[in-house]
Amino acid sequence: MRYIIILSSVFFFVLNGLAQGGNENTIMNNSAPVINSNNTFNSNSIQGNFILADTISTLIIEDQDAELKEVNTTLKKISVKKVDVKNKMRVQEVEKEEVLKEKNSSNALQQLNQIQGEIRHQSNQRSPTPQQQLQLNRIVQELKKQDSTSFEFNMNYYLSGNYNVELKDYLYRAAAQNPTDANVLKQSAALAVIESDTVELLKNLELQIKQGILGSDFIAYGSDLLVSAKPNGTLITHSFEDTYAAMYNQLKLNKNKDVVIMNLDFMQSDLYRKKLIEKNYVCPSKKQVNTDFLKEFCYLNPTKSIALSMTLPAEYFLPIQSSLYIQGLVFQFDPTGEYEDRNILIYEDLLSKNEQKGNLLLVNKLSANYLPMLLQLNNHYKENGNQDKLRKVEKDIEIIGQKTGNQKLINELKNKE
C-alpha cells in the first residue's frame, strides 16, 4: 500500500507539471520549447518534471531495497531459529539415544558380571555350563550391537571364548584402549603362558607388581608354593595370584625352575592342552574342566609327581582324597601310597621367614593354607618333645588365627591333633 501511494503522488506531480501553463516558461501548442538564458530547462518544464519523477522513482527503489533487505534479514533470522530448533531437537534425540545406549550397556555389563562371577565361584568346575555359555554369548552380542568398537565388547568377547587364542585380537584391542586395566593385564599374562611367551610374561608380571596387582606378600607365597612341590614335579594352580606368583619366582628369581607350573583354568584352551601333550602329559578328552577332569588328569599322569595347590576348592580333592597327603602348601598326589614326608624340611629350611623373628611370612588372604602343615607339625613336635620347635609352630598358628579371625576354631583343631 505504501508503494502505491508514492507512485500515485509521482504521477500526480508529473501530470500536474504537464497541465500547468506559465508565461514564457511554458510549452505553447505546436511550438518549440523556450530556452532560458543559461541554456537549461525551467524547473517547471517537462524535462524537469521527468527528472523529478526519476529521482522519486530512485528513492522508491532504494526504499524497496531497504524493505526487502529487512524482510530478508527477518526471514534469515526465522530460518536460523528453525535450524537452531532442529539442531536442539537433534541433539536431544542423540542425547536420549546415548542415555538409552548407556543404560542398555550398563544392564548388559551387570548381567555379564553376574554370570562371570558365578563361573569364577563354581566350586566343582572351571568351565561355564552350556547354559552359562549361551547367556555369555547373548549378552556379548548385545554389547556388539551397542558398540562393536568399545572396550567392554572387545574384552568380554575374548573372555567368552574361555582362553581361545584365536580371539586374541579382541584382547589386543582392549589392551590398546586400556593397557593398565587389571583384567587386561591378567588375561594378557594368561595368553603369554598359553603361548609359552616367557619374555612377554615376565614383562607383564613386572608391570602387575609395579601397579600393585601382584603384591610382595603373594610373591613370598609363590616361593613357598614352589618349594612345597617335589623337585622335577608338577604344580597345578588355580587362581591368577598363586599361578603368577610362582611363575615370577621362576622367571625373575630363578627359584625351582625344574617344577612345571600349570593352571587348571588355562586347561580350557586347546593350545594349552596341546603344549602339555608336547611335554609328555596325557590330557583327558573331555572338554569341560571340572572335578572329574582333574581326577582323570592325575590318574593319567602317575609319574609326574603332581602337587595340587591348596587354593583349589575342596570339591576337587574329594574324588582323589585317598591318594593325597599334605606337603607344605600343597596336596601331593601319589596313588601308590608310598608317601614321602617332607613337611619338616619344608617348614624348617625352605619356607619364607621373617628374618628378625623367624616366623613365617604369612599372607592375609592365603595364610590359612599353611594350617594343615602346621597342625601336623604341632602334633609331631608334641610327640617328640621338641619344645623349642613346638613353640615356634604354635606361634605361627596363633598369628594365622589373628589374621583370619579364627583363633577359637584353630585352637579346637590343634587340640584334636
C-alpha positions in Angstrom: 0.0 0.0 0.0 2.9 2.3 0.8 4.4 1.9 -2.6 1.0 2.6 -4.4 0.6 5.9 -2.6 4.1 7.0 -3.5 3.7 6.1 -7.2 0.3 7.9 -7.3 2.0 11.0 -5.9 4.7 10.8 -8.6 2.2 10.6 -11.4 0.2 13.4 -9.9 3.3 15.7 -10.0 4.2 14.7 -13.5 0.8 15.2 -14.9 0.3 18.4 -13.0 3.5 19.7 -14.5 2.2 18.9 -18.0 -1.2 20.5 -17.3 0.0 23.8 -15.9 1.0 26.8 -18.0 3.4 29.5 -17.3 4.2 32.7 -19.2 7.4 32.4 -21.1 8.4 29.2 -19.3 5.6 27.0 -20.6 5.3 25.0 -23.7 3.0 26.5 -26.3 0.8 24.5 -28.6 2.6 23.4 -31.7 5.7 25.5 -30.7 9.2 24.6 -29.7 10.2 24.9 -26.1 11.6 28.2 -25.0 15.1 28.0 -23.7 16.2 30.4 -21.0 19.4 32.4 -20.9 21.5 29.7 -19.1 20.5 27.1 -21.7 18.7 24.8 -19.1 15.2 23.7 -18.8 13.0 25.6 -16.4 12.1 23.7 -13.2 8.5 23.7 -14.4 9.5 22.3 -17.8 8.6 18.8 -19.0 12.2 17.6 -18.6 12.4 19.0 -15.1 9.3 17.1 -14.2 10.8 13.8 -15.6 14.0 14.4 -13.6 11.9 14.9 -10.5 9.9 11.7 -11.3 13.1 9.8 -11.9 14.6 11.0 -8.6 11.4 10.0 -6.7 11.4 6.6 -8.5 15.1 6.1 -7.4 14.1 6.8 -3.8 11.2 4.4 -4.1 13.5 1.7 -5.4 16.1 2.3 -2.7 13.3 2.2 -0.1 12.1 -1.0 -1.6 15.6 -2.5 -1.4 15.8 -1.5 2.2 12.4 -3.1 2.9 13.5 -6.2 1.0 16.7 -6.4 3.0 14.8 -6.0 6.2 12.4 -8.8 5.1 15.3 -11.0 4.1 17.0 -10.3 7.4 13.8 -11.3 9.2 13.4 -14.4 7.1 17.1 -15.3 7.8 16.5 -14.9 11.5 13.4 -17.1 11.3 15.3 -19.7 9.2 18.3 -19.6 11.7 15.8 -20.1 14.6 14.2 -23.0 12.8 17.7 -24.5 12.2 18.6 -23.9 15.9 15.3 -25.6 17.0 16.0 -28.6 14.6 19.6 -28.8 15.9 18.5 -28.7 19.5 15.9 -31.4 18.8 18.6 -33.5 17.0 20.9 -33.0 20.0 18.2 -34.0 22.4 17.5 -37.1 20.3 21.2 -38.1 20.2 21.4 -37.5 24.0 18.4 -39.7 24.5 19.9 -42.4 22.3 23.2 -42.1 24.2 21.4 -42.4 27.6 19.4 -45.4 26.4 22.6 -47.0 24.9 24.5 -46.4 28.2 21.6 -47.8 30.2 21.4 -50.9 28.0 25.2 -51.3 28.1 25.1 -50.9 31.9 22.4 -53.6 32.2 24.3 -55.9 29.9 27.5 -55.5 31.8 25.7 -56.1 35.1 24.3 -59.4 33.8 27.7 -60.3 32.3 29.5 -59.6 35.6 26.9 -61.7 37.5 27.4 -64.7 35.2 31.2 -64.4 35.2 31.1 -64.2 39.0 29.0 -67.3 39.1 31.5 -69.1 36.9 34.5 -68.0 38.9 32.9 -69.1 42.2 31.8 -72.5 41.0 33.4 -75.0 43.4 33.3 -78.0 41.1 34.3 -76.8 37.6 36.3 -74.0 35.8 34.4 -74.1 32.6 31.0 -72.4 32.2 28.0 -74.6 31.9 26.3 -74.8 28.5 23.5 -72.6 29.8 26.0 -70.0 31.1 27.9 -70.1 27.8 24.7 -69.3 25.9 24.0 -66.4 28.3 27.5 -65.1 27.8 27.2 -65.2 24.0 23.9 -63.5 24.0 25.0 -60.6 26.2 28.2 -60.2 24.3 26.3 -59.9 21.1 24.1 -57.2 22.7 27.3 -55.3 23.6 28.4 -55.7 20.0 25.2 -54.1 18.7 25.6 -51.2 21.0 29.2 -50.5 20.1 31.4 -53.1 18.4 34.5 -50.9 19.0 34.1 -50.4 22.7 36.5 -51.8 25.4 33.6 -53.7 27.0 32.8 -55.6 23.9 36.4 -56.4 22.9 37.3 -57.5 26.5 34.2 -59.6 27.1 34.2 -61.2 23.7 37.6 -62.5 24.3 36.7 -63.7 27.8 33.6 -65.5 26.5 36.0 -67.7 24.4 37.5 -69.3 27.5 41.2 -68.8 26.6 40.6 -69.4 22.9 43.8 -67.8 21.4 42.1 -67.4 18.0 40.2 -64.5 19.6 43.3 -62.8 20.9 42.9 -59.8 18.5 40.0 -58.7 20.6 42.2 -58.8 23.7 44.8 -56.8 21.9 42.1 -54.1 21.0 41.0 -54.0 24.6 44.6 -53.6 25.8 45.2 -50.8 23.3 42.1 -49.0 24.7 43.0 -49.6 28.4 46.5 -51.0 28.8 46.7 -50.7 32.6 43.3 -52.4 33.3 43.9 -55.2 35.9 41.8 -57.7 34.0 43.6 -56.9 30.7 46.9 -57.5 32.4 45.9 -60.8 34.0 44.3 -62.1 30.7 47.4 -60.9 28.7 49.6 -62.8 31.1 47.4 -65.9 30.7 47.8 -65.6 26.9 51.5 -65.4 27.3 51.5 -68.5 29.4 49.4 -70.4 26.9 51.6 -69.4 24.0 54.8 -70.1 26.0 56.0 -66.5 25.6 58.1 -66.1 28.8 59.6 -62.8 27.7 56.2 -61.2 27.4 55.0 -62.9 30.5 57.8 -61.5 32.7 57.3 -58.0 31.3 53.6 -58.4 32.2 54.2 -59.7 35.7 56.7 -56.8 36.5 54.0 -54.4 35.4 51.5 -56.1 37.7 53.9 -55.8 40.6 54.5 -52.1 39.7 50.8 -51.4 39.8 50.2 -53.3 43.0 48.2 -56.1 41.4 50.7 -58.7 42.4 51.9 -57.8 45.8 55.2 -58.8 47.6 53.2 -61.0 50.0 51.9 -63.1 47.1 55.5 -63.3 45.7 56.5 -64.8 49.1 53.6 -67.2 49.0 54.5 -68.2 45.4 58.0 -69.1 46.6 56.6 -71.2 49.5 54.2 -72.9 47.0 57.1 -73.9 44.7 59.2 -75.4 47.4 56.2 -77.4 48.6 56.2 -79.3 45.2 58.7 -82.1 44.7 61.8 -81.3 42.6 61.1 -82.0 38.9 57.5 -82.3 39.8 54.3 -80.7 38.6 52.4 -77.9 40.4 48.8 -77.4 39.5 47.5 -74.0 40.5 44.0 -72.5 40.5 43.9 -68.7 40.8 45.8 -65.9 39.0 47.6 -65.0 42.2 49.2 -68.3 43.0 50.0 -69.0 39.4 51.7 -65.7 38.6 53.4 -65.5 42.0 55.0 -69.0 41.4 55.9 -68.1 37.8 57.5 -64.8 38.8 59.7 -66.7 41.3 60.9 -69.0 38.5 61.4 -66.4 35.8 62.8 -63.5 37.8 64.2 -65.1 40.9 65.3 -68.4 39.3 63.7 -70.5 42.0 62.7 -74.1 41.5 62.8 -73.8 37.7 62.6 -77.6 37.5 58.9 -77.6 38.6 56.3 -77.5 35.8 53.6 -75.0 36.7 50.2 -75.5 35.1 47.0 -73.6 35.7 43.8 -75.6 35.9 41.8 -72.7 34.4 44.0 -72.5 31.3 43.3 -76.1 30.5 40.2 -74.9 28.8 42.4 -73.8 26.0 43.1 -76.3 23.2 46.5 -74.8 22.6 47.4 -75.1 26.2 46.5 -78.8 26.2 48.4 -79.3 23.0 51.6 -77.9 24.6 51.1 -80.1 27.7 50.9 -83.1 25.4 54.2 -82.0 23.8 55.7 -82.1 27.3 54.6 -85.8 27.6 51.5 -85.2 29.7 48.3 -87.1 28.9 45.2 -84.8 28.8 41.6 -86.1 29.2 39.5 -85.9 26.1 36.6 -84.2 27.8 36.0 -80.5 27.1 34.7 -79.4 30.5 37.4 -78.7 33.1 35.9 -79.8 36.4 36.5 -82.2 39.3 36.2 -85.3 37.0 38.7 -83.7 34.6 41.3 -83.2 37.4 40.8 -86.6 38.8 41.3 -88.2 35.3 44.4 -86.0 34.6 46.0 -87.0 37.9 45.5 -90.7 37.3 46.6 -90.4 33.6 50.0 -89.0 34.8 51.1 -91.0 37.8 54.8 -90.5 37.2 54.6 -86.7 37.1 54.7 -86.1 40.9 51.6 -83.9 40.8 51.1 -81.4 43.6 47.8 -79.6 43.9 47.8 -76.0 45.3 45.5 -75.6 48.3 43.9 -72.7 46.5 41.8 -75.2 44.7 38.3 -75.6 46.2 37.8 -78.7 48.4 35.5 -80.3 45.9 38.4 -81.0 43.6 40.2 -83.0 46.3 37.3 -85.2 47.4 37.3 -87.7 44.4 41.1 -88.4 44.9 41.5 -87.8 48.6 42.7 -91.4 49.2 45.7 -90.6 47.1 46.6 -87.2 48.6 48.8 -86.2 51.5 49.8 -82.8 52.9 53.2 -81.3 51.9 53.7 -77.7 52.8 51.1 -75.7 50.8 50.1 -78.5 48.5 48.3 -81.8 48.5 50.7 -84.3 46.9 49.1 -86.9 44.7 50.5 -90.4 45.0 48.3 -93.3 44.0 50.9 -95.8 45.2 50.6 -94.8 48.9 54.4 -94.5 49.2 54.3 -91.2 50.9 57.4 -89.1 51.3 57.0 -86.8 54.3 58.9 -83.5 53.5 57.0 -81.2 55.9 59.8 -80.9 58.4 62.3 -80.0 55.7 59.8 -77.6 54.1 58.9 -75.8 57.3 62.4 -75.6 58.9 64.5 -74.9 55.8 62.5 -73.9 52.7 59.6 -71.6 53.6 59.9 -67.8 53.6 60.7 -66.5 57.1 60.7 -63.2 58.9 64.4 -62.6 59.3 64.1 -61.0 62.8 61.5 -63.2 64.4 62.0 -66.4 62.4 58.2 -66.8 61.9 56.6 -67.5 58.6 55.8 -64.6 56.2 52.1 -65.2 56.2 49.7 -63.6 53.6 46.4 -62.4 55.0 44.3 -63.8 52.1 46.1 -67.2 51.9 47.6 -67.6 55.3 45.1 -70.3 56.3 46.6 -72.6 53.7 49.6 -73.0 56.0 47.4 -74.5 58.7 47.2 -78.2 57.6 51.0 -78.5 57.6 51.4 -76.6 60.8 48.8 -78.7 62.7 50.6 -81.8 61.6 53.9 -80.5 62.8 52.4 -79.3 66.0 51.4 -82.9 66.7 54.7 -84.2 65.6 56.8 -81.9 67.9 54.5 -82.7 70.8 55.1 -86.4 70.4 58.8 -85.9 70.1 59.0 -83.5 73.0 60.8 -80.8 70.9 59.6 -77.8 72.9 61.5 -75.1 71.0 60.1 -76.1 67.6 56.7 -76.7 69.2 56.6 -73.1 70.5 57.6 -71.7 67.1 54.9 -73.7 65.3 52.3 -72.6 67.9 53.3 -69.0 67.4 52.7 -69.3 63.6 49.4 -70.9 64.3 48.5 -68.1 66.7 49.4 -65.5 64.0 47.2 -67.2 61.5 44.4 -67.2 64.0 44.8 -63.4 64.4 45.0 -62.7 60.7 42.0 -64.9 59.9 39.9 -64.2 63.0 39.5 -68.0 63.6 41.6 -68.4 66.7 38.9 -70.4 68.5 38.5 -72.8 65.6 42.3 -73.2 65.3 42.6 -74.0 69.0 40.0 -76.7 68.6 41.8 -78.2 65.6 45.1 -78.0 67.4 43.6 -79.9 70.4 42.3 -82.6 68.1 45.7 -83.1 66.6 
